[in-house]
Amino acid sequence: MQRRTQTRRGFTLVELSIVLVIIGLIIGGVLTGQQIIEHARLTNSLNAIQAYQAQLQTYQQNFGALPGDDPNALARFPNVTPAVVSGDGSGALSGAFDTTTATAETRQLWAHLRAAGLVKNQLAASNSTAVQPPNPFGGIFGFQTGAFNSAFTTTVLCLNNIPAAAAQAIDTQLDDGAPNAGTIQAMVDSGTAGAATNGTVVTSYGGAQAYILCIRTN
């Protein structure tokens, strides 16, 4: 019987090179896509920070009161559904920026801004007008009075769940890049509501931690 010999053909160097190039292009495309997404999130955060600060100041200039703390809000916006809750006029916001209590002044701040036509987004039909706007990193934006154990004593705008690289970038672009100095300061985000009031600021951004950033508005 005649034997048949079979030869197994392997990859040539050229074919292996082509495969490696394709893999490199795929990996490069994925990394580039991730960088584009992160850059977009950062840009959106920076734009939102500036917009919300401006809206807060516009309300104060127009109505002579801090939104959320406005004692005349119900009379000023009588046709809003659900009805807004007037503040106590103390000049400060009661409650933490991330409170779950919709009637707290820090939450009613958003209802007052929306009633004044200054904030017009992030609402579904079933949501209260006091719902807080989400930030691009899976947390929220919110205002409160004071932060970080009196490191700030006036109104601040806070963001939570911010990755280290994004926190560093926001701080660098809008302030001095140091999380324990300047108009932007930060603490590690423990996920506990109200932690930013008496939290301890960190000395550097790093690792796999998420952060709460608070930004002085005045």
C-alpha positions in Angstrom: 0.0 0.0 0.0 1.2 3.4 -0.9 1.7 5.6 2.1 0.3 9.1 2.0 2.3 11.7 3.8 0.5 14.8 5.1 2.4 18.0 5.8 1.1 20.4 8.3 1.6 24.0 7.2 2.4 26.5 10.0 2.1 30.2 10.0 4.7 32.1 8.1 6.5 35.1 9.7 4.6 37.3 7.4 1.2 35.9 8.5 2.2 36.1 12.2 3.3 39.7 11.6 -0.1 40.5 10.1 -1.9 38.9 13.0 0.1 40.8 15.5 -0.5 44.1 13.7 -4.3 43.4 13.7 -4.2 42.6 17.4 -2.3 45.8 18.0 -4.8 47.9 16.1 -7.7 46.3 18.0 -6.0 47.0 21.4 -5.1 50.5 20.2 -8.6 51.2 19.1 -10.0 50.0 22.4 -7.6 52.2 24.4 -8.2 55.2 22.2 -12.0 54.7 22.6 -11.6 54.6 26.4 -9.5 57.7 26.3 -12.2 59.5 24.2 -14.9 58.5 26.7 -12.9 59.6 29.7 -12.1 62.9 28.0 -15.8 63.5 27.2 -16.7 62.7 30.8 -14.2 65.2 32.1 -15.3 67.9 29.7 -18.9 67.4 30.6 -18.0 67.6 34.3 -16.1 70.8 33.9 -18.9 72.4 31.8 -21.6 71.3 34.4 -19.6 72.7 37.3 -19.3 76.1 35.7 -23.0 76.0 34.6 -24.4 75.1 38.0 -22.2 77.7 39.8 -23.5 80.3 37.3 -27.1 79.2 37.8 -26.8 79.4 41.6 -25.4 83.0 41.3 -28.1 84.0 38.8 -30.9 82.9 41.2 -29.3 84.8 44.0 -29.0 87.9 41.9 -32.6 87.7 40.5 -34.4 86.9 43.7 -32.1 88.0 46.5 -32.1 84.6 48.2 -30.1 81.3 48.1 -32.1 78.7 46.1 -33.3 76.0 48.5 -33.1 78.5 51.4 -35.5 80.9 49.7 -38.3 81.7 52.2 -40.6 83.0 49.4 -40.1 80.1 47.0 -43.6 78.7 47.3 -45.2 82.1 46.8 -42.8 82.9 44.0 -43.5 79.7 42.1 -47.1 78.7 43.0 -47.8 76.7 39.9 -45.0 74.1 40.1 -46.1 70.5 40.5 -45.2 69.0 42.9 -45.1 72.2 45.0 -41.7 73.6 46.0 -40.9 73.8 49.6 -39.8 77.2 50.9 -36.6 77.5 52.9 -36.1 79.1 56.3 -34.2 82.1 54.9 -31.2 81.6 57.2 -28.7 82.2 54.5 -27.3 78.7 54.7 -28.5 75.3 53.2 -29.6 72.7 55.7 -28.8 69.1 54.8 -25.9 67.4 53.0 -25.5 67.6 49.2 -26.2 63.8 48.9 -29.1 63.6 51.3 -32.0 61.3 50.4 -34.6 63.7 52.0 -36.4 65.5 49.2 -37.6 68.3 51.4 -34.1 69.2 52.7 -33.0 72.6 51.5 -30.0 71.0 49.6 -32.5 69.1 47.6 -35.1 71.8 47.2 -32.3 74.0 45.8 -32.8 72.0 42.6 -36.6 72.4 42.7 -36.1 76.2 43.1 -33.6 76.3 40.2 -35.9 74.3 37.9 -38.9 76.4 38.9 -37.0 79.5 38.0 -36.2 78.0 34.6 -32.4 77.8 35.3 -32.1 74.0 35.3 -34.2 72.2 32.7 -32.8 68.6 32.5 -32.4 65.3 34.3 -36.1 64.9 35.0 -38.4 62.0 34.2 -42.2 62.2 34.5 -42.2 60.3 37.8 -39.3 62.2 39.4 -39.6 65.0 42.0 -38.3 68.4 40.8 -35.9 68.1 43.7 -34.0 65.3 42.0 -30.2 65.9 41.8 -28.5 65.9 38.4 -26.2 63.0 37.8 -22.5 63.6 37.1 -20.7 61.7 34.3 -19.0 59.3 36.6 -22.0 57.7 38.1 -22.5 60.0 41.1 -24.4 63.3 41.5 -23.9 67.0 41.7 -25.1 68.8 44.8 -24.8 71.9 46.9 -24.4 72.2 50.6 -23.2 74.8 53.1 -19.7 74.0 54.5 -17.6 70.9 54.0 -14.7 68.9 55.3 -15.0 69.8 59.0 -15.1 73.6 58.3 -12.4 73.6 55.6 -15.2 75.3 53.7 -17.8 77.3 55.6 -19.8 78.8 52.7 -21.8 77.2 49.8 -20.0 74.5 48.0 -20.8 72.4 44.9 -19.9 68.7 45.4 -19.5 65.7 43.1 -19.1 62.2 44.3 -17.8 58.9 42.8 -15.0 60.6 40.9 -12.1 58.4 39.9 -8.6 59.5 40.9 -7.4 60.6 37.5 -10.6 62.6 36.8 -10.5 64.2 40.3 -6.9 65.2 39.7 -7.7 66.7 36.3 -10.7 68.7 37.5 -8.7 70.0 40.4 -5.8 70.9 38.2 -7.9 72.6 35.5 -10.1 74.6 37.9 -7.8 75.1 40.9 -4.3 74.2 42.1 -4.3 70.4 41.7 -3.9 69.9 45.5 -6.8 68.1 47.2 -6.2 69.7 50.6 -5.8 73.3 49.5 -7.5 75.9 47.4 -11.1 76.3 46.2 -11.4 72.6 45.4 -10.7 70.0 48.1 -11.4 66.3 48.2 -11.9 63.2 50.4 -12.1 59.5 49.7 -15.7 58.6 48.9 -16.9 56.0 51.4 -20.4 55.9 49.9 -22.0 57.2 53.1 -24.4 60.1 52.7 -23.4 63.2 54.6 -19.7 62.2 54.9 -18.5 65.4 53.2 -19.7 67.5 56.0 -17.1 66.4 58.5 -14.8 64.3 56.3 -11.1 64.5 56.2 -9.4 65.8 53.0 -6.7 63.7 51.4 -3.2 64.9 50.6 -3.0 63.4 47.1 -5.1 61.7 44.5 -4.2 58.1 43.6 -5.0 54.4 43.4 -8.3 52.9 42.7 -10.2 55.2 45.1 -13.2 57.2 44.2 -13.4 60.8 45.6 -15.8 63.4 46.7 -14.8 66.9 45.4 -16.3 70.0 46.9 -15.8 73.4 45.2 -16.3 76.7 46.9 -18.8 78.9 45.0 -18.2 82.2 46.8 
